């Protein structure tokens, strides 16, 4: 079948998505998904590494305030949480050949969720509610569709991010208002969370606002970004107990900057050599070099990016970073310097209104 007919057939399957362009190359391909809260849609881009370009492909309607997203571990599904009433999570099938999204269904969430994630088994959707001060667990069926809420747990104020550890034995959730991470044992057979011992990892100093966190690939360290002061905490991680021990505190705030901190996102390069953090008031990305032996950080540089960079992602090659600007309604592609790990000057292009979450998927 000629390529143009294949594309027309694909458009008919998208259920309202607007196709804008198609990459010239066949698979393998890399797709970038950006959720746009105010235009209530998802921008789809093709990351052309050879050309060093981010190419628009489609705009997919969501019909709600599209914010946090997560990709299934088998790359078959994209899950998008709507933070407008009725609160729900939408399941989209990903077409690896075209980057297209086909809506399969939607399921109720217990509240407006600031973060969603999937456990290692792929059977459970975890969610954290900032305004509702709670975390929840929903089941995921063999067809990829999310089921009903099966567990709801109140937390300290402003639950912000929730993630299972890479081994799938423990789950942690930040409380921005409580200055802690709650710690939970996780049963992947039943999807049940039970309080770990100790149940909290406290973050000091107070009123720093723990926001986003992640593990290194070796599962030996946890990196935590604090929204209210821009601090980045390094913890040693014991995966046998789900325990954290504080090692270091750095900052994403640019040198000499005197504005009010408003840190947003934290990402590691795939090889673990560099950690990146975004700060919204200064509209900057800070690069840290990671010591491979100790996990400790050394600031390597600061880069201007899109206005109010709430979210960004680093591609699997470590050569590109995609940043979404809530204030500019645009996304930027940064080439990363191989010698320093520092992103270069941005190449900007329009996205939807209020872009706030970025996912990059390789096929």
Secondary structure as GFF3:
##gff-version 3
##sequence-region A 1 363
A	DSSP	alpha_helix	3	13	.	.	.	ID=ss1
A	DSSP	beta_strand	18	19	.	.	.	ID=ss2
A	DSSP	beta_strand	30	36	.	.	.	ID=ss3
A	DSSP	beta_strand	41	48	.	.	.	ID=ss4
A	DSSP	beta_strand	53	61	.	.	.	ID=ss5
A	DSSP	beta_strand	66	71	.	.	.	ID=ss6
A	DSSP	beta_strand	77	82	.	.	.	ID=ss7
A	DSSP	beta_strand	88	94	.	.	.	ID=ss8
A	DSSP	beta_strand	101	108	.	.	.	ID=ss9
A	DSSP	beta_strand	115	118	.	.	.	ID=ss10
A	DSSP	beta_strand	124	129	.	.	.	ID=ss11
A	DSSP	beta_strand	134	140	.	.	.	ID=ss12
A	DSSP	beta_strand	146	154	.	.	.	ID=ss13
A	DSSP	beta_strand	159	164	.	.	.	ID=ss14
A	DSSP	beta_strand	170	175	.	.	.	ID=ss15
A	DSSP	beta_strand	180	187	.	.	.	ID=ss16
A	DSSP	beta_strand	192	202	.	.	.	ID=ss17
A	DSSP	beta_strand	210	215	.	.	.	ID=ss18
A	DSSP	beta_strand	221	226	.	.	.	ID=ss19
A	DSSP	beta_strand	231	238	.	.	.	ID=ss20
A	DSSP	beta_strand	243	251	.	.	.	ID=ss21
A	DSSP	beta_strand	263	268	.	.	.	ID=ss22
A	DSSP	beta_strand	274	279	.	.	.	ID=ss23
A	DSSP	beta_strand	284	290	.	.	.	ID=ss24
A	DSSP	beta_strand	297	304	.	.	.	ID=ss25
A	DSSP	beta_strand	309	314	.	.	.	ID=ss26
A	DSSP	beta_strand	320	325	.	.	.	ID=ss27
A	DSSP	beta_strand	330	335	.	.	.	ID=ss28
A	DSSP	beta_strand	347	350	.	.	.	ID=ss29
A	DSSP	beta_strand	355	362	.	.	.	ID=ss30
###
